[in-house]
Amino acid sequence: MAGRASSQARPRGRHSLRSRAFADELVRDAGVLPGTLVLDLGAGGGVLTRALADAGACVRAVELDAAALRQLETRFGADPRVEVVEGDATRLPFPEEPFTVVANLPFAAGTAILRRLLGDPAVQLRQLDAIVEWGLAEKRTVVWPSTLLACTWGAWYELRLVRRVPRACFAPPPSVDAAVLRATRRSEPLLPPAQAVAYEALLQRAFAAQAPLERVLPRGLVRRAAHELGFDPRATARDLDARQWARLYAAVRSATPRPRAAAARRRRGSRRSR
């Protein structure tokens, strides 16, 4: 049939939703309001795109596969609510204005896309409802043990595993179940966005060490923070949640001399020694 993506041409990790009714339910659960700019990343044949457009959203249906793009253009080429965009969601520039994502992400690229959306607080994402592999959603939302990405993203977003999506919901069915992962932007981030790079660097250092934090950071500082924040001073990076990590980062930053302040202290010390 013309405009229909063949199974041979299907990109790796792509599994389309079978049911329009299920797509409508996902859009309702996401709370999409009329006029909201919504990105459908990996739009495929447009099942979610149609549900989003019918909910009154301004939809950008992003797709890389040529056959799926032809199908989207056929279905939505004359629909003013939908803009069909040819692009790779792991590289595509995101809108400069606030936007939402409701998408059935390609399983093979799920983590890469989420890194781009959730890792940089400058991205104007307000909420994400993404269908991803069950294991990915579970790993990023589990209370313990923490992960590097969950603690990084958790500084800017509240992460929730909203619901299970059985493999029977897809065509072709994947080898594992899926889940809806929701990320809602915090009204007050856990730390200033300008400190995102330094915060992530500290997390990377601590998680890579795979050792008690008192061996990675100043022992006295860790012990004081452990007492104040309620964790074991012998804890490793994975034993702290995003809130505890944000406060521990703030303590480390406060205890670290700023370059100008350190230089001023050296000058004062030099004058006293003369």
C-alpha positions in Angstrom: 0.0 0.0 0.0 1.4 3.4 -1.0 2.8 5.5 1.9 2.9 2.5 4.3 6.3 1.8 6.0 7.3 -1.8 5.3 8.5 -4.1 8.1 11.8 -4.4 6.2 12.3 -0.6 6.2 11.3 -0.2 9.8 14.1 1.6 11.8 15.7 -0.4 14.6 13.8 -0.2 17.9 10.6 1.2 16.4 7.2 -0.2 17.6 4.0 1.6 16.6 1.0 1.9 18.8 -1.9 -0.3 17.6 -4.8 1.6 19.1 -6.1 5.1 18.4 -8.2 4.9 21.6 -5.1 4.1 23.6 -3.3 7.1 22.0 -6.2 9.3 23.0 -6.0 8.1 26.5 -2.3 8.9 26.7 -2.9 12.4 25.5 -5.7 13.0 28.1 -3.5 11.6 30.8 -0.7 14.0 29.8 -3.1 17.0 30.3 -2.4 18.6 27.0 -4.2 21.9 26.7 -5.4 23.5 23.4 -2.7 25.7 21.8 0.2 23.9 23.6 3.2 23.3 21.4 3.8 19.6 21.5 6.6 17.6 19.9 5.8 14.0 18.8 9.3 12.7 18.4 9.5 9.6 16.2 6.0 10.2 15.0 5.8 7.1 12.8 2.5 6.8 11.1 0.9 9.5 13.2 -1.3 7.8 15.7 -0.2 10.1 18.6 0.0 13.0 16.2 -3.7 12.6 15.3 -4.7 12.3 19.0 -2.6 15.5 19.9 -4.1 17.5 17.0 -7.6 16.5 17.9 -6.9 17.7 21.5 -6.1 21.1 20.1 -2.4 21.0 20.4 0.0 22.7 17.9 2.0 19.6 16.9 5.4 19.1 15.4 5.6 15.6 14.2 9.3 14.7 13.9 10.3 11.7 11.9 13.5 10.5 10.1 12.2 7.4 8.2 11.3 8.3 4.6 8.3 5.9 4.4 6.8 7.2 7.6 7.4 10.8 6.5 5.4 10.2 3.3 2.6 8.7 5.4 2.6 11.8 7.7 2.6 14.2 4.8 -0.4 12.3 3.3 -2.3 12.4 6.6 -1.5 15.9 7.8 -0.1 17.9 4.9 -3.3 20.0 4.8 -3.8 20.2 8.6 -2.8 23.6 10.0 -2.5 22.1 13.5 0.4 19.8 12.4 3.9 20.6 11.1 5.7 17.5 9.8 9.4 17.8 10.4 12.1 15.6 8.8 14.8 15.2 11.4 16.7 13.0 13.9 15.4 13.5 17.4 18.9 12.9 18.8 20.2 16.0 16.9 17.2 18.2 16.0 17.3 21.7 17.5 14.5 22.1 20.1 12.1 25.1 20.1 13.2 28.3 21.9 9.7 28.7 23.3 8.2 26.5 26.0 7.0 23.1 24.7 5.8 19.7 25.8 6.7 16.3 24.5 4.3 13.4 24.1 5.9 10.7 22.1 6.4 7.0 21.6 10.2 7.1 21.5 12.2 4.7 19.4 13.5 2.2 21.9 17.0 2.1 20.5 17.4 5.9 20.9 15.3 6.5 24.0 18.2 7.3 26.4 20.0 9.5 23.9 16.8 11.6 23.3 16.1 11.9 27.0 19.6 13.1 27.7 19.1 16.0 25.3 15.7 16.9 26.6 16.3 16.5 30.4 20.0 17.1 30.8 20.2 20.7 29.9 18.0 23.1 32.0 18.2 25.7 29.2 16.0 23.5 27.1 12.5 25.0 27.3 10.7 21.7 28.0 7.8 21.9 30.5 6.6 18.3 30.6 7.4 15.1 28.9 5.2 12.0 28.6 7.3 9.4 26.7 6.8 5.8 26.0 10.1 4.0 26.6 11.3 0.5 27.5 10.1 -0.6 30.9 13.6 -1.1 32.2 14.6 2.4 31.3 11.7 4.0 33.0 12.1 1.8 36.1 15.8 2.6 36.4 15.3 6.4 36.2 12.4 6.5 38.7 13.4 3.9 41.3 13.8 5.4 44.8 17.0 3.4 45.4 19.6 2.9 44.2 20.0 6.3 42.5 21.6 6.6 39.1 23.8 9.4 37.6 21.2 10.4 35.1 18.3 10.3 37.5 20.1 12.6 39.9 21.2 14.9 37.1 17.7 15.2 35.6 16.1 15.3 39.0 17.6 18.7 39.8 15.3 20.2 37.1 12.4 17.7 36.8 10.3 15.4 38.9 10.4 12.0 37.3 7.6 9.4 37.5 6.7 6.1 36.0 3.1 6.7 35.2 1.9 3.4 33.8 2.9 0.1 32.2 2.3 -0.3 28.4 2.1 -4.0 27.6 4.0 -5.2 24.5 0.6 -6.2 23.0 -0.1 -2.5 22.5 2.5 -2.3 19.7 3.0 -3.5 16.2 5.3 -5.3 15.9 5.3 -6.3 19.6 8.7 -5.6 21.2 10.5 -8.3 23.3 9.8 -6.3 26.5 7.0 -4.2 28.0 7.1 -0.5 27.9 6.1 2.3 30.3 5.1 6.0 30.2 7.9 8.0 31.8 6.8 11.5 32.9 9.1 14.4 33.6 7.5 17.6 35.0 9.7 20.7 35.2 10.1 21.8 38.8 8.6 25.2 39.6 11.8 25.8 41.7 14.9 23.8 40.6 17.0 22.2 43.2 19.9 24.4 42.3 20.5 27.3 40.0 20.6 26.3 36.3 23.8 28.2 35.8 25.5 25.5 38.0 24.3 22.6 35.9 27.8 21.8 34.4 29.6 21.8 37.7 26.8 19.8 39.4 27.0 17.1 36.7 30.8 17.0 36.9 30.6 16.3 40.7 28.0 13.6 40.1 30.2 12.0 37.4 33.2 12.0 39.7 31.3 10.5 42.6 29.4 7.8 40.6 32.6 6.8 38.7 34.5 6.3 42.0 32.2 3.6 43.2 33.5 4.3 46.7 32.2 5.8 49.9 31.7 9.5 49.5 34.1 10.3 52.4 36.8 9.0 50.2 35.8 11.1 47.2 35.0 14.4 49.0 36.4 16.0 52.1 35.6 13.6 55.0 34.5 16.4 57.4 32.2 17.9 54.9 30.6 14.6 54.1 30.1 13.7 57.7 28.4 17.1 58.4 26.2 16.7 55.4 25.3 13.2 56.3 24.1 14.3 59.8 22.1 17.2 58.3 20.6 15.3 55.3 20.1 12.0 56.9 22.4 9.6 55.1 25.1 7.2 56.2 28.5 8.9 56.1 29.9 5.7 54.5 27.3 6.0 51.7 28.2 5.8 48.1 26.9 8.0 45.3 23.9 5.8 44.6 22.7 6.0 48.2 21.7 9.7 47.8 18.6 11.0 45.9 18.5 14.1 43.8 17.5 16.4 46.6 20.3 15.2 48.9 22.8 15.5 46.0 21.7 19.0 45.2 22.3 20.0 48.9 25.6 18.2 49.1 26.7 19.9 45.9 25.8 23.3 47.5 27.8 22.4 50.6 30.8 21.4 48.5 30.5 24.6 46.5 30.3 26.8 49.6 33.4 25.1 51.0 35.4 25.5 47.8 37.3 28.9 47.7 36.3 30.9 44.7 39.3 32.0 42.5 39.0 35.7 43.3 38.4 35.1 47.0 41.4 32.8 47.2 43.6 35.3 45.3 42.5 38.0 47.7 43.4 35.9 50.7 46.8 35.1 49.3 47.5 38.8 48.7 46.5 39.6 52.3 48.7 36.9 53.6 51.6 38.1 51.5 51.2 41.6 52.9 51.2 40.4 56.5 54.4 38.4 56.0 56.3 41.4 54.8 
